[in-house]
Every structure is written in C-alpha cells, then in structure tokens.
Amino acid sequence: MFSLLPSALSLFPRLYSRTLTGACRLFCSMEPAVVRCLPGEPKLTISFSLDGSHKHMLRDKDEPLAKVLARISNGIIKSQIKAKKSKKNLVQQPSEAAEVALVKLCVDGGEVPDTVPNSEAWQDGAVLHVGDVRFSVHRNPPTFTTAELPVSLLAGFPVCPKLEIEFGDLQDCEFTWYKENVPNASPEADDKVPGQDTGWTHTGCGRVHVPSNQDIGCRLKLRCTPKDGSRSGVAKELVSVGTVEAGPGACTFDNRHLYTVKVVEWPVVRVVSYNILADVYAQTELSKTVLYPYCAPYALQLDYRQNLIKKELSGYNADVLCLQEVDKGVFLDSLIPALDAFGLDGVFRIKEKQYEGLATFYRRSKFRLLSRHDIILSEALTSDPIHSQLLERVSTNSALKEKILQRSTALQVSILEDISKPGKTVCVANTHLYFHPTGGNVRLVQMGVALQHLSHVIREVAPGSPLIFCGDFNSLPDSGVLQLVSESEIPEQHADWSSSGPEESCRMELLSTLPPMLSACGHPAYTNYVGGFHGCLDYIFIQPDRMQVEQMIPLPSHQEVTTYEALPSVAHPSDHIALVCDLHWSR
C-alpha cells in the first residue's frame, strides 16, 4: 500500500520510518469495510458501519465499481432526507437539499477507476472514502461465522464457546474473558483493563474459561478476535444470557481425574468409552417417573448435564474417545466446540430414523483420520455378500429376521494413522447394540455382522492394524456376545439363541474371523447403575497380542455412585459410567 513513495525518502530513513509508521497507524485506526469474495461465486459482499447504521451489500463481481459507489452515495442521501424529515417534524423548519457525499475507492493513494470490476477493485488494503469518513478495506479477513456462549454456566466447570471461523484458524485466535461487576461489589475491582467498560472486570484469557465461585451471580463476557497467523479480523463480543451458578460440589469423576492429569506419551494410548445418555431419552416421561424418579428434574436437563459431561471428558485427557447415545445437536453444538478446544477432532454416525448416534473423537496432535467405514448392521447383513452365510441362517426364522432388520443399530469404524509414525494405523470401532433384556439372540447376530465387517476392513484397508472395539454392548459378562468376542466362537447350544422364546429361536454355531479379544477394563460389578438394575454392559475390547493394558482408571466407589441413590444424579450426568484405560501399543 505504501510502495509508491519517492525514492528521495531513502535519504531520510528516520523521516521515512516515522511517515510509514504514521500511515500504518492511520490505516489501522480506520473503521473496517469487510469484503467477502470467493472463487467460483458470482457475487461478493461489502459490509461496513456508517453513522451507527450497518451496511451489507451483495454485488455482482463483474459489476463496474461506479455502480456500487453510486449505490453507497444514494443510500447516504436517502438517510439524510429521512433524518431531516424527522427533524422538520420536530422543530417545524423548512427542508434543505441533501448534501451529496463524495464516495470513492483508493489504492496506494490513487483513485480506482470507475470501470474496474468489483472483483478487482476491492483489494485488501484499499481505502473507501465516504465523505470525510475513511474505511480500511479488508478482503476475506479472518471472520467468525458462528460465535455463541453456552446458556448454562456453572462455577468450576469449563465454558467453551461455540465458534466457527472463515479464512482463519481457531488456534491463532485471541480470547479475553470478563465478568460483570454486580451491584454491591467493590467499586475498585482489581485488574481493570484501561479504556474498557468499567462494568466488567478482566478474569482471564484463552479459548476455555473456568469461572470460580467468586463469579457466581455474574454474567460473563468474551471478546474474541479472529486471526490467521498475524492477520486479524473484526473482534466480536459475546455476553452470556444468564449468570454463573453454583456447581454441584464433588462429582463422581473428580477422583478419577487424579489419574489422568496429563496426556500420555507414545507408545501409550488413553481410550475412553462412554454412553452419555441421549437427551431424547432423558426427557421422556418414562425416564422422569419410572427409570430415574430419584434424579432431581434439573439434573436431567441437557444444559446442566452438558456442563458435567464436558468437564468429565476434558479431564480424562483421552487420545481416543468413543461415545454412545450422542444427540446430533449435542455433537454439533456442544461436544465439537468443547472437545476441539481441548485438542480433539471428531466424527459422528447417526442411527437410521433416530436423533442420536455414535461419536468418535481422536487427539489431532497424535492421530489423523485416514478413512471411515461405518455401517448400519441390519443393512449390511442383507446387502454385503460377506454376510451371506449368516443371513441364510437367520432367514430360517422369519420372526427373528424381521426383528433384526427393524433395528437401526450402527457400527462406527475409523482408521487412524499415528502422526509421529506414518504408516502405523489403528482401527477404532464404536457401537451400541440392541438394548432389550431378552434380545440376546439379536445382539449375537449384530455382533457377528460387526466382527465380520471389522475383519474385512482391517484385511482390505489397514492390514496389520490393531483393533480397539468400544461400546455399550448391552451384554453381561456371561452373555453370548462376550463369549463370541473373547473366544471367537459361540456354540449353537448357547442359551442366548433362544433368549426371546422358542418362536424366535435360531440356533447356529457362529465363528469370528478375528482372534479372541480381551476386555481391557475387565468385568466391573457394573457400568450401568439405575434404580431397578445394575450390571456391566460397557467394554473396551483389545487384541492382547497387539496392545497391553498399562493402566485402568478406577471406577467411582460404590459410595460415590449411590450418594444420590443411583445414576444419573446431580453429580453424574449419565446412567452409565465411563470406562478409561491406558493401552501400550506393542507394535
């Protein structure tokens, strides 16, 4: 922008330096005019604020500059006429002719010709003159397309804004947090920022903020500046709708976090599997009156539970995180923003005809996602030839076949590559099997399909990759599903083939092409604890010749689980308990 300076200035470096610095300050002090212009799109947008009014213009790229400048000028004239009419009505003065404002666009001190098309005229660093007002043109600057604070704020729990950025990188952005100075507070609040509104006190920096007990009753404000390296966009200020409320005190996962303070280092991988209880199930009348009548109604609310879930998950410092019963909205609006701030990327697989599904997150500093191979188990059974033999056997009982095909159970399969060791991959699987207590035969067929699919994916896509298979399998340790996984076969005499009665019995010998797998967290007394049931339903299965258990994070004590009778509770967000373990990747 400042390249056209007389060569004579080179004889006066100090003067040149002062001139350049002053010009830079002048440019930076101007109000911004933001231009969004993308290749392949026929139009661009121009946005700026003038006299307290925000202007947002959508114009053709190939339109000559003269037309948009005339539009700006005409808009100013109309505003002046409207203002003078209003003034005339108030003071009964005769109207005056509106003044014509000079509108022009300059680059490097020279006026841009009127015939230049918009796509070429509106360059980064140009200056828009509107009368005596000047605007610095920022073309495709880093911009927040979404910036929101969560509704519920609890002291001691992380506040993670939902942010989406264009032309920038969230890792480069700047964040400054403030708390509201409530009435009756000390008039001389500490750590005031010069030049800032005296109604707010600076409380911290960083993308994630944890309010303290001293913030209870105060609203929070976040000033976030979008950036891409050293390039900055227009900052946004977000103010919370509600105030910070008191947290629940001790939670069931607090002691567990003592074992997971730091992210583990190679060759150890920390894995978490957790059914977080979908909101679509927590808010039913059945849940409130029959399943969880002991749980305080506010503790079943999604906003409250999300505070607990985000704190619990972030505190595990996991490398791989497999979640079940994830509402689509929770994944997009809560988990993605929060876990992204803690260094995790994630993928989602919704169940067919459902509002919840599976989510797998992985630490981006350690892994990259190479490929996904998700399936709906019932669809794969009927459409993939690798399951033809199992389908033929199931088809001998039409009642059982129909029940299996009605299920929307999904299997999420992700192939991850170790960033530090290119070519070294791991297959991460995540599922949530059929829930019904008498559905053992359905779950056996579902697991048969899952294991066959995983064997095929590893063989064809990632040969030699170890398998980590997580999920809520809705199966007790003595079930047929556990025997199939741990022994690679299930005999036709197993009782689960007739779990739903003789009319749906379908006895067969079922073999797995995968070697026997081990439950990394063993068989705890329970991973699901509700008023009418408790038992071990969740597992992290590994291949013991490829990975060894370095550490299993202890589950909450029975006293912690039953402090509020059962789960969920004000201190625990789900009816399940997360499984957490550190695995040593042997080769």
BELRA-V731362 format. One record per residue. N is the residue number from 1. RES is the residue in three letters. SS is DSSP state (alpha for helix, beta for strand, coil for the rest). PHI is phi in whole degrees, -180 to 180 (none if undefined). NEAR is the number of other ideal C-beta (glycine too) atoms within 8 Angstrom. Layout:
BEGIN
N & RES & SS & PHI & NEAR
N & RES & SS & PHI & NEAR
END
This chain:
BEGIN
1 & MET & coil & none & 7
2 & PHE & coil & -110 & 8
3 & SER & coil & -78 & 5
4 & LEU & coil & -89 & 6
5 & LEU & coil & -104 & 8
6 & PRO & coil & -55 & 4
7 & SER & alpha & -63 & 5
8 & ALA & alpha & -66 & 6
9 & LEU & alpha & -64 & 10
10 & SER & alpha & -64 & 7
11 & LEU & alpha & -81 & 5
12 & PHE & coil & -128 & 8
13 & PRO & alpha & -59 & 7
14 & ARG & alpha & -68 & 6
15 & LEU & alpha & -63 & 8
16 & TYR & alpha & -59 & 11
17 & SER & alpha & -62 & 8
18 & ARG & alpha & -67 & 8
19 & THR & alpha & -64 & 10
20 & LEU & alpha & -64 & 9
21 & THR & alpha & -62 & 8
22 & GLY & alpha & -64 & 8
23 & ALA & alpha & -64 & 10
24 & CYS & alpha & -62 & 9
25 & ARG & alpha & -63 & 8
26 & LEU & alpha & -62 & 8
27 & PHE & alpha & -64 & 11
28 & CYS & alpha & -69 & 7
29 & SER & alpha & -82 & 5
30 & MET & coil & -69 & 10
31 & GLU & beta & -70 & 9
32 & PRO & beta & -84 & 11
33 & ALA & beta & -116 & 12
34 & VAL & beta & -94 & 13
35 & VAL & beta & -116 & 13
36 & ARG & beta & -112 & 10
37 & CYS & coil & -140 & 12
38 & LEU & coil & -113 & 7
39 & PRO & coil & -59 & 3
40 & GLY & coil & 89 & 3
41 & GLU & coil & -97 & 8
42 & PRO & coil & -76 & 4
43 & LYS & beta & -125 & 8
44 & LEU & beta & -127 & 14
45 & THR & beta & -118 & 12
46 & ILE & beta & -129 & 13
47 & SER & beta & -130 & 11
48 & PHE & beta & -160 & 12
49 & SER & beta & -115 & 7
50 & LEU & beta & -137 & 9
51 & ASP & coil & 54 & 4
52 & GLY & coil & 79 & 4
53 & SER & beta & -111 & 7
54 & HIS & beta & -88 & 6
55 & LYS & beta & -104 & 11
56 & HIS & beta & -135 & 7
57 & MET & beta & -117 & 10
58 & LEU & beta & -109 & 6
59 & ARG & beta & -130 & 12
60 & ASP & beta & -69 & 7
61 & LYS & coil & -65 & 12
62 & ASP & coil & -89 & 6
63 & GLU & coil & -69 & 10
64 & PRO & beta & -67 & 9
65 & LEU & alpha & -56 & 15
66 & ALA & alpha & -54 & 8
67 & LYS & alpha & -69 & 9
68 & VAL & alpha & -72 & 12
69 & LEU & alpha & -66 & 12
70 & ALA & alpha & -65 & 9
71 & ARG & alpha & -63 & 9
72 & ILE & alpha & -63 & 12
73 & SER & alpha & -62 & 11
74 & ASN & alpha & -63 & 8
75 & GLY & alpha & -64 & 9
76 & ILE & alpha & -67 & 13
77 & ILE & alpha & -61 & 11
78 & LYS & alpha & -62 & 8
79 & SER & alpha & -65 & 10
80 & GLN & alpha & -65 & 10
81 & ILE & alpha & -63 & 9
82 & LYS & alpha & -62 & 8
83 & ALA & alpha & -67 & 8
84 & LYS & alpha & -71 & 11
85 & LYS & alpha & -63 & 9
86 & SER & alpha & -64 & 8
87 & LYS & alpha & -67 & 9
88 & LYS & alpha & -62 & 11
89 & ASN & alpha & -63 & 6
90 & LEU & alpha & -83 & 6
91 & VAL & alpha & -114 & 5
92 & GLN & coil & 57 & 5
93 & GLN & coil & -105 & 6
94 & PRO & coil & -65 & 4
95 & SER & coil & -72 & 7
96 & GLU & coil & -119 & 5
97 & ALA & coil & -67 & 4
98 & ALA & coil & -70 & 8
99 & GLU & coil & -80 & 5
100 & VAL & coil & -87 & 6
101 & ALA & coil & -85 & 9
102 & LEU & coil & -77 & 6
103 & VAL & beta & -120 & 12
104 & LYS & beta & -150 & 9
105 & LEU & beta & -120 & 14
106 & CYS & beta & -122 & 11
107 & VAL & beta & -131 & 11
108 & ASP & coil & 55 & 8
109 & GLY & coil & 85 & 5
110 & GLY & beta & -105 & 7
111 & GLU & beta & -74 & 6
112 & VAL & coil & -76 & 12
113 & PRO & coil & -58 & 6
114 & ASP & coil & -63 & 8
115 & THR & coil & -85 & 6
116 & VAL & coil & -68 & 9
117 & PRO & beta & -67 & 10
118 & ASN & alpha & -55 & 15
119 & SER & alpha & -61 & 9
120 & GLU & alpha & -98 & 7
121 & ALA & alpha & -73 & 11
122 & TRP & coil & -86 & 13
123 & GLN & coil & -95 & 9
124 & ASP & coil & -62 & 8
125 & GLY & coil & 97 & 8
126 & ALA & coil & -69 & 12
127 & VAL & beta & -125 & 12
128 & LEU & beta & -94 & 12
129 & HIS & beta & -101 & 11
130 & VAL & beta & -124 & 11
131 & GLY & coil & 63 & 8
132 & ASP & coil & -89 & 2
133 & VAL & beta & -95 & 8
134 & ARG & beta & -118 & 9
135 & PHE & beta & -125 & 12
136 & SER & beta & -84 & 12
137 & VAL & beta & -84 & 15
138 & HIS & beta & -117 & 12
139 & ARG & beta & -92 & 9
140 & ASN & coil & 48 & 9
141 & PRO & coil & -76 & 15
142 & PRO & coil & -54 & 15
143 & THR & beta & -142 & 13
144 & PHE & beta & -79 & 12
145 & THR & beta & -86 & 6
146 & THR & beta & -139 & 7
147 & ALA & beta & -152 & 10
148 & GLU & beta & -142 & 7
149 & LEU & coil & -99 & 13
150 & PRO & coil & -64 & 14
151 & VAL & coil & -75 & 6
152 & SER & coil & -96 & 10
153 & LEU & coil & -125 & 15
154 & LEU & beta & -121 & 13
155 & ALA & coil & -63 & 13
156 & GLY & coil & 89 & 9
157 & PHE & coil & -121 & 13
158 & PRO & beta & -65 & 10
159 & VAL & beta & -102 & 12
160 & CYS & beta & -120 & 11
161 & PRO & coil & -67 & 13
162 & LYS & beta & -85 & 12
163 & LEU & beta & -132 & 12
164 & GLU & beta & -132 & 8
165 & ILE & beta & -126 & 13
166 & GLU & beta & -120 & 9
167 & PHE & coil & 63 & 9
168 & GLY & coil & -152 & 15
169 & ASP & coil & -132 & 10
170 & LEU & coil & -59 & 9
171 & GLN & coil & -70 & 4
172 & ASP & coil & -93 & 9
173 & CYS & coil & -68 & 15
174 & GLU & beta & -109 & 7
175 & PHE & beta & -133 & 12
176 & THR & beta & -131 & 11
177 & TRP & beta & -110 & 13
178 & TYR & beta & -134 & 14
179 & LYS & beta & -118 & 14
180 & GLU & beta & -72 & 11
181 & ASN & coil & -82 & 10
182 & VAL & coil & -76 & 7
183 & PRO & coil & -57 & 3
184 & ASN & coil & 76 & 3
185 & ALA & coil & -78 & 7
186 & SER & coil & -60 & 4
187 & PRO & coil & -67 & 4
188 & GLU & coil & -107 & 4
189 & ALA & coil & -67 & 9
190 & ASP & coil & -76 & 5
191 & ASP & coil & 60 & 7
192 & LYS & coil & -71 & 9
193 & VAL & coil & -94 & 8
194 & PRO & coil & -56 & 4
195 & GLY & coil & 83 & 3
196 & GLN & coil & -92 & 9
197 & ASP & coil & -55 & 4
198 & THR & coil & -72 & 6
199 & GLY & coil & -82 & 5
200 & TRP & beta & -132 & 11
201 & THR & beta & -117 & 10
202 & HIS & beta & -63 & 11
203 & THR & beta & -123 & 11
204 & GLY & beta & 166 & 7
205 & CYS & beta & -130 & 6
206 & GLY & coil & 113 & 7
207 & ARG & coil & -68 & 9
208 & VAL & beta & -112 & 10
209 & HIS & beta & -126 & 12
210 & VAL & beta & -112 & 8
211 & PRO & coil & -67 & 16
212 & SER & coil & -100 & 7
213 & ASN & alpha & -63 & 7
214 & GLN & alpha & -71 & 4
215 & ASP & alpha & -93 & 12
216 & ILE & beta & -59 & 11
217 & GLY & coil & 91 & 6
218 & CYS & coil & -107 & 12
219 & ARG & coil & -80 & 10
220 & LEU & beta & -114 & 18
221 & LYS & beta & -127 & 13
222 & LEU & beta & -121 & 13
223 & ARG & beta & -104 & 10
224 & CYS & beta & -121 & 16
225 & THR & beta & -111 & 10
226 & PRO & coil & -72 & 16
227 & LYS & beta & -142 & 14
228 & ASP & beta & -138 & 9
229 & GLY & coil & 68 & 6
230 & SER & coil & -90 & 4
231 & ARG & beta & -85 & 9
232 & SER & beta & -116 & 9
233 & GLY & coil & -111 & 15
234 & VAL & coil & -76 & 9
235 & ALA & coil & -72 & 9
236 & LYS & beta & -121 & 9
237 & GLU & beta & -117 & 8
238 & LEU & beta & -116 & 11
239 & VAL & beta & -119 & 8
240 & SER & coil & -64 & 12
241 & VAL & coil & -70 & 5
242 & GLY & coil & -110 & 8
243 & THR & coil & -100 & 10
244 & VAL & beta & -69 & 14
245 & GLU & beta & -110 & 10
246 & ALA & coil & -68 & 6
247 & GLY & coil & -79 & 9
248 & PRO & coil & -80 & 9
249 & GLY & coil & 89 & 5
250 & ALA & coil & -66 & 5
251 & CYS & coil & -111 & 11
252 & THR & coil & -64 & 11
253 & PHE & coil & -98 & 12
254 & ASP & alpha & -59 & 8
255 & ASN & alpha & -67 & 9
256 & ARG & alpha & -66 & 15
257 & HIS & alpha & -65 & 10
258 & LEU & coil & -65 & 7
259 & TYR & coil & -91 & 9
260 & THR & coil & -129 & 13
261 & VAL & coil & -64 & 6
262 & LYS & coil & -119 & 5
263 & VAL & coil & -71 & 7
264 & VAL & coil & -74 & 9
265 & GLU & coil & -111 & 4
266 & TRP & coil & -51 & 8
267 & PRO & coil & -97 & 6
268 & VAL & beta & -97 & 11
269 & VAL & beta & -126 & 13
270 & ARG & beta & -94 & 16
271 & VAL & beta & -121 & 17
272 & VAL & beta & -127 & 13
273 & SER & beta & -127 & 15
274 & TYR & beta & -157 & 14
275 & ASN & beta & -88 & 13
276 & ILE & coil & -92 & 13
277 & LEU & coil & 68 & 13
278 & ALA & coil & -66 & 12
279 & ASP & alpha & -63 & 11
280 & VAL & alpha & -64 & 9
281 & TYR & alpha & -97 & 10
282 & ALA & alpha & -68 & 13
283 & GLN & coil & -99 & 9
284 & THR & coil & -77 & 8
285 & GLU & alpha & -64 & 5
286 & LEU & alpha & -61 & 7
287 & SER & alpha & -65 & 12
288 & LYS & alpha & -72 & 12
289 & THR & alpha & -106 & 6
290 & VAL & alpha & -117 & 6
291 & LEU & alpha & -75 & 10
292 & TYR & coil & -128 & 13
293 & PRO & coil & -66 & 8
294 & TYR & coil & -80 & 8
295 & CYS & coil & -88 & 12
296 & ALA & coil & -57 & 8
297 & PRO & alpha & -53 & 7
298 & TYR & alpha & -67 & 7
299 & ALA & alpha & -77 & 12
300 & LEU & alpha & -92 & 14
301 & GLN & coil & -67 & 8
302 & LEU & alpha & -62 & 10
303 & ASP & alpha & -59 & 9
304 & TYR & alpha & -67 & 12
305 & ARG & alpha & -65 & 16
306 & GLN & alpha & -65 & 13
307 & ASN & alpha & -59 & 14
308 & LEU & alpha & -69 & 14
309 & ILE & alpha & -62 & 13
310 & LYS & alpha & -65 & 14
311 & LYS & alpha & -68 & 13
312 & GLU & alpha & -63 & 12
313 & LEU & alpha & -65 & 14
314 & SER & alpha & -65 & 11
315 & GLY & alpha & -73 & 10
316 & TYR & coil & -81 & 15
317 & ASN & coil & 50 & 10
318 & ALA & coil & -77 & 14
319 & ASP & coil & -96 & 11
320 & VAL & beta & -132 & 16
321 & LEU & beta & -132 & 16
322 & CYS & beta & -112 & 16
323 & LEU & beta & -117 & 15
324 & GLN & beta & -120 & 14
325 & GLU & beta & 55 & 12
326 & VAL & beta & -102 & 15
327 & ASP & beta & -63 & 12
328 & LYS & alpha & -58 & 11
329 & GLY & alpha & -65 & 8
330 & VAL & alpha & -65 & 14
331 & PHE & alpha & -61 & 14
332 & LEU & alpha & -76 & 9
333 & ASP & alpha & -95 & 8
334 & SER & alpha & -123 & 14
335 & LEU & alpha & -70 & 16
336 & ILE & alpha & -60 & 10
337 & PRO & alpha & -61 & 12
338 & ALA & alpha & -71 & 14
339 & LEU & alpha & -72 & 13
340 & ASP & alpha & -61 & 11
341 & ALA & alpha & -66 & 9
342 & PHE & coil & -100 & 8
343 & GLY & coil & 91 & 7
344 & LEU & beta & -116 & 12
345 & ASP & beta & -104 & 8
346 & GLY & beta & -144 & 14
347 & VAL & beta & -129 & 10
348 & PHE & beta & -130 & 11
349 & ARG & beta & -132 & 10
350 & ILE & beta & -84 & 10
351 & LYS & coil & -72 & 11
352 & GLU & coil & -64 & 8
353 & LYS & coil & 61 & 4
354 & GLN & coil & -129 & 8
355 & TYR & coil & -108 & 7
356 & GLU & beta & -135 & 12
357 & GLY & beta & -167 & 12
358 & LEU & beta & -114 & 14
359 & ALA & beta & -134 & 16
360 & THR & beta & -121 & 14
361 & PHE & beta & -115 & 12
362 & TYR & beta & -144 & 16
363 & ARG & beta & -74 & 11
364 & ARG & coil & -71 & 9
365 & SER & coil & -77 & 5
366 & LYS & coil & -114 & 11
367 & PHE & beta & -130 & 13
368 & ARG & beta & -124 & 7
369 & LEU & beta & -82 & 11
370 & LEU & beta & -88 & 8
371 & SER & beta & -163 & 7
372 & ARG & beta & -124 & 9
373 & HIS & coil & -140 & 10
374 & ASP & coil & -73 & 8
375 & ILE & beta & -144 & 12
376 & ILE & beta & -94 & 11
377 & LEU & alpha & -59 & 14
378 & SER & alpha & -66 & 12
379 & GLU & alpha & -69 & 9
380 & ALA & alpha & -64 & 13
381 & LEU & alpha & -58 & 15
382 & THR & alpha & -93 & 8
383 & SER & alpha & -111 & 5
384 & ASP & coil & -96 & 8
385 & PRO & alpha & -58 & 4
386 & ILE & alpha & -67 & 7
387 & HIS & alpha & -108 & 13
388 & SER & alpha & -60 & 7
389 & GLN & alpha & -67 & 6
390 & LEU & alpha & -67 & 13
391 & LEU & alpha & -62 & 10
392 & GLU & alpha & -61 & 8
393 & ARG & alpha & -71 & 9
394 & VAL & alpha & -64 & 13
395 & SER & coil & -67 & 8
396 & THR & coil & -71 & 6
397 & ASN & coil & -126 & 10
398 & SER & alpha & -64 & 6
399 & ALA & alpha & -66 & 8
400 & LEU & alpha & -67 & 15
401 & LYS & alpha & -59 & 10
402 & GLU & alpha & -62 & 8
403 & LYS & alpha & -64 & 11
404 & ILE & alpha & -64 & 13
405 & LEU & alpha & -73 & 9
406 & GLN & alpha & -79 & 6
407 & ARG & coil & -78 & 11
408 & SER & coil & -104 & 9
409 & THR & coil & -57 & 13
410 & ALA & beta & -110 & 16
411 & LEU & beta & -124 & 16
412 & GLN & beta & -100 & 15
413 & VAL & beta & -127 & 15
414 & SER & beta & -127 & 15
415 & ILE & beta & -98 & 17
416 & LEU & beta & -110 & 14
417 & GLU & beta & -110 & 11
418 & ASP & beta & -70 & 12
419 & ILE & coil & -64 & 9
420 & SER & coil & -78 & 5
421 & LYS & coil & -135 & 7
422 & PRO & coil & -53 & 6
423 & GLY & coil & 95 & 5
424 & LYS & coil & -90 & 7
425 & THR & beta & -124 & 11
426 & VAL & beta & -139 & 14
427 & CYS & beta & -99 & 16
428 & VAL & beta & -111 & 14
429 & ALA & beta & -116 & 15
430 & ASN & beta & -145 & 16
431 & THR & beta & -152 & 18
432 & HIS & beta & -142 & 11
433 & LEU & coil & -76 & 14
434 & TYR & coil & -49 & 10
435 & PHE & coil & -90 & 5
436 & HIS & coil & -64 & 7
437 & PRO & coil & -57 & 3
438 & THR & coil & -97 & 7
439 & GLY & coil & -95 & 12
440 & GLY & alpha & -58 & 15
441 & ASN & alpha & -67 & 15
442 & VAL & alpha & -64 & 14
443 & ARG & alpha & -65 & 17
444 & LEU & alpha & -63 & 16
445 & VAL & alpha & -66 & 13
446 & GLN & alpha & -60 & 15
447 & MET & alpha & -69 & 13
448 & GLY & alpha & -60 & 13
449 & VAL & alpha & -65 & 15
450 & ALA & alpha & -62 & 12
451 & LEU & alpha & -65 & 13
452 & GLN & alpha & -65 & 13
453 & HIS & alpha & -65 & 15
454 & LEU & alpha & -65 & 15
455 & SER & alpha & -61 & 11
456 & HIS & alpha & -67 & 9
457 & VAL & alpha & -63 & 13
458 & ILE & alpha & -64 & 13
459 & ARG & alpha & -66 & 7
460 & GLU & alpha & -90 & 6
461 & VAL & coil & -108 & 9
462 & ALA & coil & -137 & 10
463 & PRO & coil & -57 & 7
464 & GLY & coil & 85 & 4
465 & SER & coil & -73 & 10
466 & PRO & beta & -70 & 10
467 & LEU & beta & -113 & 15
468 & ILE & beta & -117 & 15
469 & PHE & beta & -116 & 13
470 & CYS & beta & -111 & 14
471 & GLY & beta & 157 & 14
472 & ASP & beta & -97 & 13
473 & PHE & coil & -91 & 13
474 & ASN & coil & 47 & 10
475 & SER & coil & -135 & 11
476 & LEU & coil & -76 & 8
477 & PRO & coil & -59 & 6
478 & ASP & coil & -96 & 4
479 & SER & coil & -82 & 11
480 & GLY & alpha & -66 & 14
481 & VAL & alpha & -60 & 14
482 & LEU & alpha & -65 & 14
483 & GLN & alpha & -68 & 11
484 & LEU & alpha & -62 & 16
485 & VAL & alpha & -72 & 15
486 & SER & alpha & -83 & 10
487 & GLU & alpha & -120 & 8
488 & SER & coil & 67 & 10
489 & GLU & beta & -160 & 10
490 & ILE & beta & -138 & 11
491 & PRO & coil & -76 & 6
492 & GLU & coil & -69 & 7
493 & GLN & coil & -82 & 4
494 & HIS & coil & -61 & 10
495 & ALA & alpha & -62 & 7
496 & ASP & alpha & -66 & 13
497 & TRP & alpha & -65 & 14
498 & SER & alpha & -117 & 11
499 & SER & coil & -62 & 9
500 & SER & coil & -106 & 13
501 & GLY & coil & 104 & 7
502 & PRO & alpha & -64 & 5
503 & GLU & alpha & -69 & 6
504 & GLU & alpha & -118 & 12
505 & SER & coil & -78 & 11
506 & CYS & coil & -150 & 11
507 & ARG & coil & -79 & 7
508 & MET & coil & -160 & 7
509 & GLU & coil & -88 & 7
510 & LEU & beta & -120 & 10
511 & LEU & beta & -114 & 6
512 & SER & coil & -108 & 12
513 & THR & coil & -83 & 6
514 & LEU & coil & -90 & 10
515 & PRO & coil & -67 & 6
516 & PRO & coil & -54 & 7
517 & MET & coil & -114 & 13
518 & LEU & beta & -117 & 10
519 & SER & beta & -80 & 11
520 & ALA & coil & -63 & 15
521 & CYS & coil & -103 & 10
522 & GLY & coil & 67 & 6
523 & HIS & coil & -127 & 5
524 & PRO & coil & -60 & 9
525 & ALA & coil & -58 & 4
526 & TYR & coil & -162 & 9
527 & THR & coil & -122 & 11
528 & ASN & beta & -133 & 15
529 & TYR & beta & -138 & 10
530 & VAL & beta & -121 & 11
531 & GLY & coil & -57 & 9
532 & GLY & coil & -106 & 4
533 & PHE & beta & -160 & 6
534 & HIS & beta & -150 & 8
535 & GLY & beta & -175 & 8
536 & CYS & coil & -90 & 12
537 & LEU & coil & -120 & 11
538 & ASP & beta & -111 & 14
539 & TYR & beta & -149 & 15
540 & ILE & beta & -121 & 13
541 & PHE & beta & -93 & 12
542 & ILE & beta & -134 & 15
543 & GLN & coil & -93 & 11
544 & PRO & coil & -63 & 8
545 & ASP & coil & -84 & 5
546 & ARG & coil & -111 & 10
547 & MET & beta & -140 & 14
548 & GLN & beta & -121 & 7
549 & VAL & beta & -80 & 12
550 & GLU & beta & -87 & 8
551 & GLN & beta & -159 & 7
552 & MET & beta & -106 & 10
553 & ILE & coil & -73 & 11
554 & PRO & coil & -56 & 7
555 & LEU & coil & -74 & 8
556 & PRO & coil & -59 & 11
557 & SER & coil & -67 & 7
558 & HIS & alpha & -61 & 5
559 & GLN & alpha & -65 & 6
560 & GLU & alpha & -66 & 10
561 & VAL & alpha & -67 & 13
562 & THR & coil & -99 & 9
563 & THR & coil & -54 & 7
564 & TYR & coil & -111 & 11
565 & GLU & coil & 84 & 6
566 & ALA & coil & -159 & 14
567 & LEU & coil & -112 & 12
568 & PRO & coil & -74 & 13
569 & SER & beta & -154 & 14
570 & VAL & coil & -65 & 8
571 & ALA & coil & -110 & 12
572 & HIS & beta & -150 & 14
573 & PRO & coil & -84 & 10
574 & SER & coil & -136 & 13
575 & ASP & coil & -87 & 12
576 & HIS & beta & -108 & 14
577 & ILE & coil & -115 & 16
578 & ALA & coil & -67 & 10
579 & LEU & beta & -97 & 14
580 & VAL & beta & -136 & 14
581 & CYS & beta & -149 & 14
582 & ASP & beta & -104 & 13
583 & LEU & beta & -112 & 15
584 & HIS & beta & -93 & 10
585 & TRP & beta & -81 & 12
586 & SER & coil & -77 & 8
587 & ARG & coil & -162 & 3
END
